[in-house]
Amino acid sequence: MPTSLYLADGLANTTLSAVVLEPQGSVLHRQLSLEQLQALIAAGLPLWIRICGIGQPHRIASILAACDVPEVFAPLVLDTPQAPRVDSLGEVIALVVHRLRFAVDPLNLMSDQVSMVLTRRVLISIEEAPSPEPFPALTDWLLSKSPAATAEDLDDLLHYLVDHLLDGIFPMLEQMASRLDDLEEAALRDPRPRVLNRTYQLRANLRRIRQQLWPLRHQILLFLRQNQPVMGPDGLLGFQEMAQNVEQIFESCEILRHQCDAVTEAHMASSGNRMNQIMKTLTIVSTIFAPLTFIAGIYGMNFTNMPELDWRYGYIASLLLMGAIATIQTGMLWRRGWFEDWTGSRR
């Protein structure tokens, strides 16, 4: 599990904003104080409360208390890291997911926790990472929605938020698949250790993504079996689609994990071919020079009764004999295909 998100001077500072679902249209309020938020809650209008940063947990706990959220949910949405989960108690639903994204290089996976709490009149989203505008696309859609959103749309907005976080994983998987294709080609052409190291890093990222999805898939299915009074028919249908998205992401991770295995096998096979080529080259050299070394060893013993030692043309004859043997052996090995490069092109 990724640890808590820290900035240079500690945890991200807490900022508060809210989208009020008024009958004539939604209105966005930025940089709210706790007193201003309590006034909006007292007005009785449906709210989407957006909290960024968890550097002030006591302030967040006060916001939850003002929204009549039971205290049992406070550790769930404030403690980090939490495993993805879906919990409910009475007319309150709490959901914890993680926003996954890559750094500059797709080998480095980053994660921050996003918690959501839904009641009859209020939806609360708590983001661990600071951002200038929480969920900007969904905010723009909500502000321009016609007819205006009502309290009955809060459950739809909840699963829209989760879908937005899950949909961000698909481009990541496509990027990882593209990188694995490049690594597989590199493993076949030039199997270096860095290719295998990058493959292992991608496999570790896939393992982390699967660890994030596995509990969420199970708990969504359990949640759908329960009779939640807060969720309407459209909201339950959205959670069913959410479960299908989780299943699809999980299957994609399995496919990419097998592709990691294919890259590893290609690297091992290519490395084995290169090693065989090296051993074949050494065998050729040894085969050619073994009889030459034998001849040189015999005439290097310098015994007194060796007639060739006094022969005038003995040195020339030995060199010609060695050259003939080497030529014959080279020709035989060439005809048998021993000089072919079995590793293929490595350009």
N, C-alpha and C positions, 0 to 999 in steps of 0.2 A: 504494500500500500504506500502511495506517496505520503510524505509527511505534511505538516501544516505549511501553508504558504507564508514565507517571511520576506519582508522588504529590508532595505538597508537599515532602517531605524525601528524594526519590529514588525508586528502584524499590521495589516492594512487598516487605515483609519476607517471608521464607520460613517457612511453617508446615507441619507434617507431621502427618498422621493416616493411619490404616490400618483397613481392614475385613478381619478374619481370617475366612476361610471354614472354620469348624470343623464337624466332623460333626454336632454337635447343634444347630448354628445359627450364623449370622454374628454376630460381635462387633466393635463399633466401639471403636477406641482413639484418643483425641484427644491432641494436644500431645505427640507422641512425640519423643524424642531419637534421635540416630543409633545409640546403643548399644542402646536398647530395640528399635529397628527391626531391628537386626542379630540380636538374640535371637529375634525373631519369624521372621525368615528362616531362622535356624538350626533352628527347630522343624520346618521342612519343610511347613508348612501353606500352602495357597493364600492369596494376599494381593491386596488392591486398595489400593495405596499412593497416597494423595492429597496432592499438593504444591500449595500456593497461594503465589503470589509468587515472583519470580525474583531477589530482591535479594541472595541468597547463592548464586551459581552453584557455588562450590566445595563447598558442602554438598550441592547437588543432584547434582553429579558423583560425590561419595562414595556417595550413595544408589544411583546407577546402577551404580557399580562393585560395591557390595555385592550387587546383584541380578544380577551377571554379564552386564550389558548391554555390548556392545562399545563402545570409546571412539569409534568412528566415528559413533555415534548422538548423542553429547553435543552437538556443535554444532547438530545438527538440532533438538533439543528445547529448547536453551537460547538460541540466537541469535534475536533478534526484530528486524524482522518476517521471517517465513518465508512463502513461498508455500505454499498447501495442497498436501500431497503424501502419498503412501503409499509407504514403503520397507520392504524386508525383506532380511534377511541371515541365512541359516541358519534357526534357530528363533526369531528375534526379528523382530517387526513394529513399525514406528514409523509414526505417523500424526500429521499436523499439520493442524488446522483452525482457523477463527476464529469466535469467538462474536460475532455481530452483534446490535446492539440500538440503539434510538433513545434520544436524550436526551429532554428534556421535549417538544421539538417534533420531529415526524417528518422535518423537513428536515435534521436533524443526525444523522448516522450515526456510531456508535461501534463499535469493534472491539477485542477482546483475543484473544491467541493461546492455544490449548489444544493441548497435545501429549500423545500417548499412546504408551506402549511396552508390548508384550505379549510375554511369554515363556511357557514351559510352566507355571510356577507363580505368576507375578506379573504383575499389570496395574498400570501406573504412569500416573497422569494428572497433568499439570503445567499449572496455570492461571496465566496472566500476571497476571490481576486478583485481588486479595484478595477473599475472601468468607467470611462466618461459617460456612457449611456448604457444601462442594462437592457439587453435584448432589444436593440434599436429597431430591427425589422418588425418584431411583434408589437412594439410600442407604436410605430407609425401606422401599422394596420389597425390597431385598436382605436387610435385617434381619428382615423378616416373612415371607420366602419359605419355603414348606413344600412339599416337603422342602428341606432346606438346600442351598445352592449348593455346588458342588464345583469342582475345577480345570477340569473340562470346560466349565463355564459362563463362564469368563473371556473366551473369544472372543465369546460372546453379549453379555456385559457391554460389550465394546469397541464393538460396533456399536450397542448401546443408548445409549452415551454420544454417539456421533456422530449418531445419529438424534435425540437430545434437542437437540443443537445445531442440526441442520437444521430440526427442527420449529418452532423458535423463529422461523424466517424467514417462515413462512406468515402469522402474524398481522401481521408487519411489512408484507408485501406487500398484505394486505387494508387496512391502515391507509393505505398509499400510494395504493391504488386509490380509497378513499373521498376522500382529499384531492384526487386528480386530478379526480374527478367534481365536487367543489366548485369547483375552479379552472376547469374547462371551462364551468360555468354562469356563473362570474364573468367569464370571457373573452367570453361572448356578451352579458351584460348590461352590464358596465362594464369594457371592456378597458383596464386601467391597466398601467403598466410593472411594478408589483410582482407582478402575476399571472404575467407571463412570467418574471420572476426566480425565483419559487418553483417554476415548472415546470422551469426549468433546474437548480435544486438537486435536485429529485426525480430528474431524469434522471441527474445525477451520482451520486446514491446508487444508482440501479439499475445504473449502470456499475460501481460498486465491488462490488456484490453479484455481478454476472456475472463480474468478474475473480476473485473468490474461488471461484466454482463451476467455472469453466472448467477449470483444471488438475486439480481434484478429480474431475471427471467422467471425464476421460481416464485418470487414474492408477488409479481404482477398476476400470475396465474392464481395464487391463493387469494389475492385481493378481488379478482373477478368473481370468485365463488361466494364472496360475502355480499350481504345485502346492505349496501351503504346508502343511508338516506340522503347524504349530501350529493351523491352522483346521480345525474339524470341519465336518460337513455343515450343521448349523444356523447356524454362523457364516458359512459361504459364502453360504447363503441370505439371511442378514441383510445381507451386503454387496451382494447383488443387489438387494434392496429399497432399500438405500441409494443405489445407482446410479439406480434409478427415481425416488427422491425428488429427487435432484440434477437429473435430467432434467426433472421436473415444475416445480421451482423455476426452472430456466433458461427453460423455456417461458413461465412466468408473468411472468418479467422481460421477455421479448420482447414479450408482450402489453401490459404496462404501458409499455414503451418506445414502442410504437405509439400508446398513449393519450396519452403526452406529445406526440407529433407531432400528434395530433388537437387537443390544447389549443392548441398553437402555431398551427396552421392556423386554428382558431376565433378566436384572438386577432387574427391578421393579417386575417382576413376581416371581423371586427367593426370593427377599426381602419380598414380600407379603407372600410367602409360609413359610418362616422362622418366620415371625411375627404370622402367623396362628398357627404354631407349638408351639410357646411360649404361645400364648393365650390358646391353647388347654391344655397345661401342667398346666397352672394356673387354668383353669376350672376344671381339674381333681382333683387338690389339694383342691380347694374350695368345690367341690361336696363331696369329702370324709370327709373333716373336718367340714362341716356345721352341720350335725346331731350330731357329737361328741361335737361340741361347744354348741349345743342346750341342750344336756344332762348335760354337765358340768355346763351350766348356771342355769339349774333348781336346781340342787343339791348344787349350790353355793349360793343360796339365804338365807339359814340358818334360815328358819322360825321355830317357836317353835313346831307347830303341824305337822311337816313332819315326818311320821312314819319311813321312811327309815333312818333318822339320828340316831336312837337308835338301828338299826338292826346291829347285829354283823358282818354279811357278806355283808353289803351294799357296802362297797368300792370295794370288789372283784367282786361283781355282776355288779357294774357300769362299771368296766374295761372290764369284759367279754362281756357285752352288746355293749360297744363301739367297741371292737375288732371284734365282729360278724358283726356289721353294716358295719365297714370299709372293712372287708373281702368280704361281699356280694356285696357291691358297686364296689370294685376293680374287682371282677370276672365279674360282668355285663358289666363294661366298657371295660374289656379285650376282652370279647366275641364280643363286638360291634366294635372292632378295634381301640379304642381310643389311645392305647399305640404304634401304629405304627408311624414311622418317615415319615411324608409326604414330607419332604424336600429332600429325597434321599441322596446319598453318597456325602460327601463334602471333600473327601480325594484328 
